[in-house]
Amino acid sequence: MKATKLTLSTLAIPALALAACAPEAEEETTMEVGVEDVGGGELQVADPQPGEVQVDLPETPMKNVPAEPESDSEGEAE
């Protein structure tokens, strides 16, 4: 019983010392973006990095793929 108390205290003291020295939790920063999220997804934002290459994205609007007509005879070769 005495050995168990000695082992617990031996483990607890360093754990408390490490907890006291741990850095405080930083607040989560929220970055504001000058765009509107029309896709409903999650925008990925990052600070500019030196040496980055600027990319010009096309402004082509997206369109749905036209639906294929359903055939009555499935699995037959045309």
C-alpha positions as CSV (number, residue, x, y, z in Angstrom):
1,M,0.0,0.0,0.0
2,K,2.8,2.3,0.9
3,A,4.6,1.6,-2.4
4,T,1.4,2.4,-4.3
5,K,1.1,5.8,-2.6
6,L,4.8,6.5,-3.3
7,T,4.4,5.6,-7.0
8,L,1.3,7.8,-7.4
9,S,2.9,10.8,-5.8
10,T,6.1,10.2,-7.8
11,L,4.0,10.4,-11.0
12,A,1.7,13.2,-9.9
13,I,4.3,15.7,-8.9
14,P,6.1,15.9,-12.3
15,A,2.7,15.9,-14.1
16,L,1.6,18.9,-12.1
17,A,4.9,20.6,-12.7
18,L,4.6,20.1,-16.5
19,A,1.0,21.3,-16.4
20,A,2.0,24.5,-14.6
21,C,4.7,25.3,-17.3
22,A,2.4,24.6,-20.3
23,P,1.7,27.6,-22.4
24,E,-1.8,29.0,-22.3
25,A,-4.2,28.0,-25.0
26,E,-4.2,30.5,-27.8
27,E,-7.5,32.0,-29.0
28,E,-8.6,30.7,-32.4
29,T,-8.1,33.5,-35.0
30,T,-10.9,34.1,-37.5
31,M,-9.8,35.5,-40.8
32,E,-12.3,37.6,-42.8
33,V,-12.3,37.1,-46.6
34,G,-13.5,39.7,-49.1
35,V,-15.5,37.1,-51.1
36,E,-18.9,35.5,-50.8
37,D,-19.1,31.7,-50.4
38,V,-21.7,30.8,-53.0
39,G,-20.8,27.1,-53.2
40,G,-21.8,26.3,-49.6
41,G,-18.4,24.8,-48.8
42,E,-15.7,25.8,-46.4
43,L,-13.4,28.6,-47.7
44,Q,-9.6,28.0,-47.1
45,V,-7.8,31.1,-46.2
46,A,-4.0,31.6,-45.7
47,D,-1.6,34.4,-45.2
48,P,0.4,35.4,-48.3
49,Q,3.8,33.7,-48.4
50,P,6.9,35.2,-50.0
51,G,7.8,33.5,-53.3
52,E,4.2,32.5,-54.1
53,V,3.2,32.4,-57.8
54,Q,0.1,34.4,-58.7
55,V,-2.5,32.3,-60.6
56,D,-5.3,33.8,-62.7
57,L,-8.3,31.5,-62.6
58,P,-10.8,31.5,-65.5
59,E,-14.1,33.2,-65.0
60,T,-16.0,30.4,-66.9
61,P,-19.5,29.8,-65.4
62,M,-20.2,26.2,-64.4
63,K,-23.0,24.4,-66.2
64,N,-24.8,21.1,-65.4
65,V,-24.2,18.1,-67.6
66,P,-27.3,17.5,-69.8
67,A,-29.3,14.4,-68.7
68,E,-28.9,11.4,-71.0
69,P,-32.2,10.0,-72.4
70,E,-33.2,6.7,-70.9
71,S,-33.4,3.9,-73.3
72,D,-36.0,1.1,-73.0
73,S,-33.5,-1.7,-73.8
74,E,-30.7,-1.6,-71.3
75,G,-27.5,-3.6,-71.9
76,E,-28.0,-4.0,-75.7
77,A,-25.2,-2.8,-78.0
78,E,-26.1,-0.1,-80.5
